[in-house]
């Protein structure tokens, strides 16, 4: 996959736990854990918006694009 999720890095920088962020965003710990570990294929813009609002960051702080090996 060419999109890398950096939520764990941003959470560590902000010193916020998975449980606290999930509660403030309004999603389950399981779903936030899947986002954090990159085991998702899609994310709702409303969820991304809420995460960015709580963490005080931009979507680009959480998402990184890397071309696949064969795409270069």
C-alpha positions as CSV (number, residue, x, y, z in Angstrom):
1,X,0.0,0.0,0.0
2,X,1.3,3.4,-0.9
3,X,-0.4,5.3,2.0
4,X,1.5,5.1,5.3
5,X,-0.3,6.0,8.5
6,X,1.7,7.9,11.1
7,X,-1.0,8.3,13.8
8,X,1.2,6.5,16.3
9,X,3.9,9.1,15.9
10,X,1.5,12.0,16.3
11,X,-0.1,10.4,19.3
12,X,3.3,9.9,21.0
13,X,4.3,13.5,20.3
14,X,1.0,14.7,21.9
15,X,1.3,12.2,24.7
16,X,-2.2,10.9,24.3
17,X,-3.3,7.3,24.8
18,X,-5.3,5.2,22.4
19,X,-8.2,5.1,24.9
20,X,-8.2,8.8,25.5
21,X,-8.1,9.7,21.7
22,X,-10.8,7.1,20.9
23,X,-13.1,8.6,23.6
24,X,-12.5,12.2,22.4
25,X,-13.0,11.3,18.7
26,X,-16.0,9.2,19.4
27,X,-14.9,5.8,17.9
28,X,-14.1,2.5,19.5
29,X,-10.7,1.6,20.7
30,X,-10.7,-1.3,18.2
31,X,-11.4,0.9,15.2
32,X,-8.8,3.5,16.3
33,X,-6.3,0.7,16.9
34,X,-6.8,-0.4,13.3
35,X,-6.3,3.1,12.0
36,X,-3.1,3.4,14.1
37,X,-1.6,0.2,12.9
38,X,-2.6,0.7,9.3
39,X,-5.0,-2.3,9.1
40,X,-7.6,-0.3,7.3
41,X,-8.5,0.2,3.6
42,X,-10.5,3.4,4.1
43,X,-11.1,6.2,6.6
44,X,-14.1,8.5,6.8
45,X,-13.3,12.2,6.3
46,X,-15.4,12.9,9.5
47,X,-13.2,10.5,11.5
48,X,-10.0,12.1,10.0
49,X,-11.4,15.5,10.8
50,X,-12.1,14.6,14.4
51,X,-8.7,13.0,14.9
52,X,-7.0,16.1,13.5
53,X,-9.1,18.4,15.6
54,X,-8.3,16.6,18.8
55,X,-4.6,16.2,18.0
56,X,-4.3,19.8,16.6
57,X,-2.6,18.5,13.4
58,X,-3.1,18.4,9.7
59,X,-4.0,15.2,7.7
60,X,-0.5,15.3,6.2
61,X,0.9,14.8,9.7
62,X,-1.0,11.5,9.9
63,X,-0.9,10.3,6.3
64,X,2.2,9.8,4.1
65,X,2.3,8.8,0.5
66,X,5.0,6.5,-0.8
67,X,5.0,5.1,-4.3
68,X,4.9,1.4,-4.5
69,X,8.1,-0.2,-5.7
70,X,6.8,-0.8,-9.3
71,X,5.3,2.7,-9.6
72,X,8.6,4.6,-9.8
